[in-house]
Amino acid sequence: MSSQPPVARYALNLLENTAGELLLLKRAADARLGPGLWGLPAGKIEPGESAAAAALREMGEEIGPGHEVELLQYQGPLRDTYYGGVYEIHLFHRRWRSGEVVLNHEHSAFAWVARERFAEYPVMDGIEEDIALLKIWPQRYLNPARVPAYLREE
């Protein structure tokens, strides 16, 4: 991890259903970061807030309340590789048990995406890295140019 303090800290939820599909959210056209691209339920960790609390708060804000999820794995804190290492990242891989996705204004669509169809979705920088770090899917389903060299399977 960089010796410099992070510019911001983020909590990301990788929600996987029992069919092995990941929940992707399409960013609104007027979004500041990644407009029109597909991303994850995620957001900034507020001062004094834990990464775990931020991940749950962001999930509720972006896809609605009342979901039943189970934490499968956590990785963090990590430093981003796409923005110069200035952001601290916390990854929460969760099993989706039940609930309804109700999007807020930040997103225009959602999709449960199978690994075989993942390449059809233009995703935000770092999504392939997150999937590879957590070893959710074999890397053959990811764009190899978007998986950092340190993670690539030989």
C-alpha positions as CSV (number, residue, x, y, z in Angstrom):
1,M,0.0,0.0,0.0
2,S,1.2,3.5,-0.8
3,S,2.8,5.5,2.0
4,Q,0.7,8.5,1.1
5,P,-2.8,8.7,2.7
6,P,-5.6,7.9,0.2
7,V,-7.5,10.7,-1.5
8,A,-10.7,8.8,-0.8
9,R,-11.8,5.4,0.4
10,Y,-14.4,3.2,-1.4
11,A,-16.4,0.1,-0.5
12,L,-17.6,-2.1,-3.4
13,N,-20.1,-4.9,-3.3
14,L,-19.8,-7.8,-5.7
15,L,-23.2,-9.5,-5.4
16,E,-23.4,-13.0,-6.7
17,N,-26.7,-14.9,-7.0
18,T,-27.0,-18.7,-6.6
19,A,-26.6,-19.1,-10.4
20,G,-23.2,-17.5,-10.2
21,E,-24.3,-14.3,-11.9
22,L,-23.0,-10.9,-10.7
23,L,-25.2,-7.9,-10.3
24,L,-24.1,-5.0,-12.5
25,L,-25.6,-1.5,-12.4
26,K,-25.6,0.8,-15.4
27,R,-24.4,4.3,-14.4
28,A,-26.8,7.1,-15.3
29,A,-25.9,9.2,-18.4
30,D,-25.2,12.2,-16.2
31,A,-23.0,10.4,-13.7
32,R,-19.7,12.2,-12.9
33,L,-17.7,8.9,-13.0
34,G,-18.3,6.3,-15.7
35,P,-21.5,7.7,-17.3
36,G,-23.3,4.9,-19.2
37,L,-20.9,2.2,-18.0
38,W,-21.7,-0.8,-15.9
39,G,-20.5,-1.0,-12.3
40,L,-21.1,-2.3,-8.9
41,P,-23.2,-1.2,-5.9
42,A,-20.4,0.9,-4.3
43,G,-19.5,4.2,-2.9
44,K,-17.3,6.4,-0.8
45,I,-16.6,5.6,2.8
46,E,-17.6,8.6,4.9
47,P,-15.3,9.9,7.7
48,G,-15.6,7.8,10.8
49,E,-17.5,5.1,8.9
50,S,-16.2,1.5,8.7
51,A,-15.7,-0.1,5.3
52,A,-18.3,-2.8,6.2
53,A,-20.9,-0.2,7.2
54,A,-20.3,1.9,4.1
55,A,-20.7,-1.2,1.8
56,L,-24.1,-2.0,3.4
57,R,-25.2,1.6,3.3
58,E,-24.3,2.0,-0.3
59,M,-26.0,-1.2,-1.2
60,G,-29.2,0.1,0.5
61,E,-29.0,3.5,-1.2
62,E,-28.3,2.2,-4.7
63,I,-30.4,-1.0,-4.9
64,G,-33.0,-0.4,-2.2
65,P,-33.5,-1.8,1.3
66,G,-34.3,-5.2,2.7
67,H,-31.9,-7.6,0.9
68,E,-30.8,-10.8,2.4
69,V,-27.1,-11.3,1.6
70,E,-24.3,-13.4,3.1
71,L,-20.6,-12.3,3.2
72,L,-18.5,-14.8,1.3
73,Q,-15.2,-13.0,1.3
74,Y,-13.6,-9.6,2.0
75,Q,-10.4,-8.1,0.7
76,G,-9.0,-4.8,1.8
77,P,-7.7,-2.3,2.2
78,L,-6.2,-2.3,-1.3
79,R,-5.0,0.5,-3.5
80,D,-6.4,1.1,-6.9
81,T,-4.3,0.3,-10.0
82,Y,-6.3,2.4,-12.6
83,Y,-6.1,5.8,-11.0
84,G,-2.5,6.0,-9.7
85,G,-3.0,4.3,-6.4
86,V,-4.7,7.3,-4.8
87,Y,-7.8,5.4,-3.7
88,E,-8.3,2.9,-1.0
89,I,-10.6,0.0,-2.0
90,H,-12.5,-2.5,0.1
91,L,-14.1,-5.4,-1.7
92,F,-17.1,-7.3,-0.3
93,H,-18.1,-10.5,-2.2
94,R,-21.6,-11.4,-1.1
95,R,-24.1,-14.2,-1.9
96,W,-27.5,-12.7,-2.8
97,R,-30.2,-14.7,-1.0
98,S,-33.3,-12.6,-1.6
99,G,-34.7,-9.1,-2.2
100,E,-35.7,-6.8,-5.0
101,V,-33.5,-4.4,-6.9
102,V,-34.9,-0.9,-6.8
103,L,-32.5,1.6,-8.4
104,N,-31.9,5.1,-7.3
105,H,-31.2,8.1,-9.5
106,E,-27.5,7.1,-9.9
107,H,-28.3,4.2,-12.2
108,S,-30.5,3.6,-15.2
109,A,-30.6,-0.3,-15.4
110,F,-29.4,-3.4,-13.7
111,A,-28.6,-6.9,-14.9
112,W,-27.6,-10.2,-13.3
113,V,-24.7,-11.2,-15.6
114,A,-23.4,-14.7,-16.2
115,R,-19.7,-15.0,-16.8
116,E,-20.3,-16.1,-20.4
117,R,-22.0,-12.8,-21.1
118,F,-19.8,-10.5,-19.1
119,A,-17.8,-9.3,-22.2
120,E,-21.0,-7.9,-23.6
121,Y,-21.1,-5.2,-20.9
122,P,-18.9,-2.1,-21.1
123,V,-17.8,-1.9,-17.5
124,M,-16.0,0.7,-15.4
125,D,-12.2,0.5,-15.0
126,G,-11.2,-1.9,-12.2
127,I,-14.2,-4.3,-12.4
128,E,-12.2,-7.1,-14.0
129,E,-9.5,-6.6,-11.4
130,D,-12.0,-6.9,-8.6
131,I,-13.4,-10.1,-10.0
132,A,-9.9,-11.5,-10.5
133,L,-8.7,-10.5,-7.0
134,L,-11.7,-12.3,-5.5
135,K,-11.4,-15.3,-7.9
136,I,-15.1,-15.2,-8.6
137,W,-14.8,-16.4,-12.2
138,P,-12.0,-17.9,-14.2
139,Q,-10.0,-15.2,-15.9
140,R,-10.8,-16.5,-19.4
141,Y,-14.2,-14.7,-19.0
142,L,-12.5,-11.4,-18.4
143,N,-10.8,-9.0,-20.8
144,P,-7.1,-9.8,-20.3
145,A,-6.1,-6.3,-21.2
146,R,-8.1,-5.0,-18.2
147,V,-6.6,-7.5,-15.7
148,P,-3.4,-6.0,-14.2
149,A,-0.2,-8.0,-14.9
150,Y,0.3,-8.8,-11.3
151,L,-3.0,-10.8,-11.3
152,R,-2.9,-12.5,-14.7
153,E,-3.0,-16.3,-14.7
154,E,-0.2,-17.9,-16.6
